[in-house]
Structure formats: structure tokens, C-alpha cells
Amino acid sequence: MNLIEIIDTNTEELKIYKELRDNAFRADNSFIADSSKVVNLILESNLEIKSIFATQAYYDEFKTLIESREIPKLFVATKELMQSIVGHKVHHNVMLHGIRPLPHALEELDEHLIMLDNITSSENVGSIARSATALGIHSYVVPKQGPHPFGRRALRVSMGHTSRLKLHCYENIILTLKALKNLGYTIFAAEISETSIPLAEITVPKKWVLLMGHEGHGISQEVLNYCDKVVHIEMEANVKSFNVAVAASILMYQFKHK
């Protein structure tokens, strides 16, 4: 490995590791990943990698994996120097600068989709991505205006599993739901309503979309009107709801195994 030792904290090529916080992106769709578990999963993917910024210990431990990829820049520094450059305490010993994958067209997605409507928490976006990957759901449909699955925090919470998903980012949810219906999907909205069906009673078709709504407001009636069915998880009467990421995990498991 040709490691580039960092001594100067003002090195121009390292500024991106400080600039790209959470949902910040550059015009070239750059993203930053941190922690060895996340970085190593990305190294196992086919994503474009621009550089790695890590301690010598990381390079020593994962030498074979790193050398399996052609990475233009491999920066090495002490953990203390990494902290001074990124501007906050570092709880890990590696960071990676990569390029987000090109989005997939709806026609390229799998038969089972998890879709988000107006979810605002990066943690929930990442947690749902991790659960989807674990449960064998490989396509993730998200709004362009919400937290991106390759945002720093979402990617960290997903443990890097976002890199294994086909992503589609939509601009208009109604037009997207119509397009999915035309492709033969049945749209299930996760919501509690007077007409919602208990999860235990759902019949799962071959092609389906599971739509998860806002953490507080749920899914609007306008959007529900474009869904085929509304499903809810049976729970105790004195419990209002599950966290959206927990609910998504329960629903995805049941839909995959019914």
C-alpha cells in the first residue's frame, strides 16, 4: 500500500472529511463514511471510492481488503491528528470518501419495496435500511427532500448496509405511486385508520410496496387515497404506536414470510 502520511492539518484533500456532515453533499455526490464496520462493507461493494483517511492500525488490520480495491488516495495519521482535522472527537480509526451510486429507475427495482414518505430522522432512515437488508428486501424508495440513506448519520446507523440496496429517490409521491401501480405493484400503507387491516389478516401479493409515513403525522389522507390497502400492527389498546423503524421491521418480516 502506498500510504500518504499526513502532518499538515490544512491539507486541502482532507477538508471534505470536515465539510460533509450528515446530509451535506457536494455536486459530485460525494459522501463520507466512518467506522471500520461501515467502511469495510463499502469496500466490499462496487461503489467508487476516492480516498481513505485512517490510522496505521486500521491499514495493518485490513490490508488485504484495502488492497483488493484500487483506491487513489490512502491517507494515514494519528487518531489525535484525525480529530484536529475533522473538528470533533473521533470514536473510530477510519473514514472513507466515496461517491453515491447512481439511482435506479423504478423498472430496475425488485418485487418487494420499502418506501418512505416524509420521514425526517436520519437514524430512522438508516435503521430501516439495515433491517431491509437483513430481511432480504433489496430496494429502497425515498423522497429527494428527506434524509438521504448515504447521509453520514444514516449510513452509520445502517452499519453500511445501505451500500447493498438499490435506491430510487422520487420527487413526487403521487406520481411515483401511480407509476408503481402501473408496474404491477400493490401499495400497502402502514397506518391506523377505520378501514386499516390487521397485519395478521393481510394477504401478500407477489409484487408489493410497503409505505412508511412521517414519525409523528403518519401518512396523509391524500396519499392514502392512492394506496391499495392500509395495514396496521395489532397492539395493546393503551399503546399509541411503534417507532417507525421498529414498525417497518415487523411489517417487512411478516410480508416476507407470509
N, C-alpha and C positions, 0 to 999 in steps of 0.2 A: 504494500500500500504506500502511496506517495502522500504522506501527511503534511499538511501546511501548518506549522507551529504559529500560534497567534501570540504576539507580545503587545502589539498596539491595540488598545481598546477602541480606537477610532477607525478601524479597518472598514472600508466602505462596503465590502461584500457581506459584512455581518450585520449591517444596520437593519436588514429585513427581519432578523430574529427579535428585534425590539419593537419594530413597527407593527407587525401583523399580530395584533391582539384579538382574540376571539373571532369576530365575524369580519375583520378587516381583510380585504383582498386587493392585490394590485391588478392592473389591466391585463396582465398575462396570466391571471387566475392562479397566482402563487398561493400556497398555503404553508403553514408551519405546524409540524407535529412534534410532540415531546414525550419523553419516557421511552425506555427500551422496548417495552411490550408493543406500544403503538408503532414506533419506528420499525421494529423488526417485521411486523405484519405488512407494513408498506413496502419494505424491502423484498418481501416475498410476492408482491403484486407486480403488475406491469406498468405502474404509474411512473411518469417521468420524475426523476429526482435530480435536483440542481446541486445540492450540497448537503453535507452532514457537519454538524458542529458538536463535538463531543470531547470527553476526557480520554486520556490514553487507556484507561481501564476498560472503557467501552470498546474501543478498537481492538484491544487484546482479546477480550472475551468473545467478540462476534466477528472475528477476522474472516472466517470462511464465508459467512453470509454476506458481508460487505463486499468481498472480492467477487462474489457471484454477479454483481451488478456493475455497470460502467457508470461511475459517479464522477462528474467533472471536478468537484472540489471536496476535499476531506480536511476540515479544519480541526485542529486539536488545541486544547487549552486546559488549564486547571479549572476545577469547579468554581473557585473563587473568581477567576477571571471571567468565566461564563456569566456569573451573576452580575458582575460590574457592567458587562456589555448589554445584557438583556434588560437590566434595570429592575430586577426583582429577585427574590430568593429562589434558587433552583433546587427542586426536590428530587432531581434525577440527574443523569450524567450524559444525556444525548438529546439533540434537537435535529430536525430534518426540514429542509426547504424543498418542497415538491410542487408540481403543477396538477391542479384538479383535472380529473378525466373529463373528456367531452361528454355532455349529457346524451342520454339515449332517447330516441324517438319513442312514442307510445307503442308503436308497432314492434319495437325491439324488446319490449318487456316480457316478463314471464306470465304464466297464467294466474299467479297469485300475487296481489299487490297490497302493500301497506301504503296508505296515502294520508297526508296531514293537511288539515285546514286551519290555518291561523294559529298554530302552536307557537308560543313566544319564548319558551325556555330552551336554551341550547342544551342543557342537561337532559331534558326530555327527548329532544331530537336525537341525541347521541345514545341514550338508553334504549330507545325504540329500535335504532339501527342495530345495536348489539343483540337485542332479543330476536329481531327478524332474522339475522344471520344464523343465530343458534337454532332457530326453529325451521330453517330451510326455506325462508321467504327471501328471495334474492332481488326483488325490485322495490324501489323506494321512490314515491312520488311526493314532492314537496313544493310549497309555493316559493317563488323567487323572492318575495318580500319578507320572508321569515328567516330564522336562523338557518344557516347552511350546514349540512351534515359534515362538510370539511372545515367548518369553523373550528378554531383551536380547541375550545372547550368541548364542543360536541364530539369532535374526533377523539379527544382524550377519554370522555365518558364511554364512547363506543369501544374503547380499547383497540382502536384501529380497524375494527370490523367494517366500518363504512367503506373501506377500500375494496371490499368483496361484494358490494352491492351495485346493481345497475340503478343509476339515478336519473330521474326526469324532473326538471324544475318547470312548473307551469306559471303562467301569468294570470289566467282567468279560470277560476274553478268551475264555473258553469259550463264553459266551452269544453273544458277538459273532461268533465263528467259525461257530457254528450258524446265526445269522441270515444271515450272508453266504452260506452254503451254500444256504439256503432261497431266496435271491435269485438263485441260479444261478451263483455264483462257484465256481471251482476254487481250492482253497487250496494254495499251494506254500510249504513251509517251507525256508528256507535253512539247512541243517545237514549235517554229515558224519555218516553212520551206515552201518551194514552194508547197509541197503536203499536208501540215497540214490542218485539217478540223476545221472550226469554231465550238466552243463549242455548239452553238445553233443548229447546224445541226447533232450532234452526236446521233447515236442510241446506247443505252446502253444495253449490253447483260446481262444475268443472273450472270455470273462469270466474274469479271474484276479486273485488276491490273492497278492502276494509278501510273506511274513512274515520279518522280520529279528529275530534274537534278541539277548540280552544280550552285551555286548562280551567277557566272559570265560567265562560259563557256557553261552552259546548258548540253545537252546530246550529246555525241559523235556520229558520223555517224555510227561507228561500232556497238554501242549499238542500235541505231535506226533501224539498219538492222534486228534486232531480235525482234522488236516490231511489233504488228499487225497494229496499227494505230497511227498517230500523231495528237494531238489536240492542238489548241491554243485558248486563250481567246480573243475575239474581243475587241479592244481598240482604242482610238484616235490615229491618224497617228503620232502625234508628241510625243507620249509616248512610250518609248522603251520597258518597261516590268514592271510587278509587282514584288514585293518582293516574294521570293519563298514560304514563309509561307502563304502569302495572296493569291497567285495564287492557292496553294494547297487547301485552304479553299473554294474558289469559285468553283473549279473543283469538289471537294468532294461533295459539296452541290448539284450541278447540276446532278452529276452522281447518287446520292441517290434519287433524286426526279424526274428524267426524266421518 
